[in-house]
Amino acid sequence: MKAIVVTDQAAGTAGMKLVDRPEPRAAINDVVVEVHASGFVVTELAWPSTWTDRLDRGRTPSIPGHELAGVVRALGYGTTGLSVGQRVFGLTDWYRDGALAEYAAVESRNLAPLPGDVDFAVGASLPISGLTAWQGLFEHGHLQAGQSVLAHGAAGAVGSMVTQLARLAGAHVIGTGRAADRQKAFDFGAHEFVVLEHDVLEDVGAVDLVFDVIGGIIGKRSAGLIRAGGTLVSVVGPSEVRPEEGLAIDFVVESNRAQLSEIVQRVRDGRLRTHIGTVSPLEDAIAAFNPTKRVSGKTIIRVRP
């Protein structure tokens, strides 16, 4: 099969290659997925899991990209809940080869059925963005109707999901981002918008939940906006400044079949829109990993036409 591999951490994207690799086999509780579309996070080359296994042993050359949508082609021993020929989408394990390849072996529990009326590119754009937003808002932030949410990067791949899901839950959503992102944030459902380059973030006042995808000085300043009993949720590491009367939680997204099914159902009925920025073929995946200009939204690799 054709696959993108990384071989040298110091080389970065210069160490990425499109090569021929053996097709994976399905281990116990695995399925082999014929990948039609996949997604990645540009920071993957800085993750320890890209280069080592859970025992800290080197595992290169490894295949990056951990979001996929495709068709089940083989079942491992003991695998239940999925069948050969079924359309699926989900996350591959961080410590295993990913989905920038024509085939991927995935634990069946990390996949959910992809309805036939949802395009593979859309399916591949949902797992990290959708699950991150869902888990941050509801599992860690315990968001309730009537509360207020400050959604940083509201026009981005994750932020747009945060904005939409929070609004669907009955929250008042204040988006942030660049001036050029204002209208897009409103299109995704933000009630208000703060331009981080010009506006005063503190003028927002106290909020129940801050969803931080930026960190740094913005994360520090956000901690002061949490009202008593509120939560600062971060996906960019622990906050250096903690809320005086609230919680600060940082988390790593986890695969969840039930949540994936909830998310894709909202896409099907029109309540939720994914934010795809560009779609590139597998041959251009290396360039997509290191774009020459800023891309708004999720980059998807179309592995098969």
Secondary structure by P-SEA (a helix, b strand, c coil): cbbbbbccccccccccccccccbbbbcccbbbbccccccccccccccccccccccccccccbbbbccbbbbbccccccccccccccccccccccccccccccbbbbcccccccccccccaaaaaacaaaaaaaaaaccccccccccccccccccccaaaaaaaaaaaaaccbbbbbccccaaaaaaaacccccccccccccccccccccccccccaaaaaaaaaaccccccccccccccccccccbbbbbbbbbbbaaaaaaaaaaaaaccbbbbbcccccccaaaaaaccccccccbbbbcccc
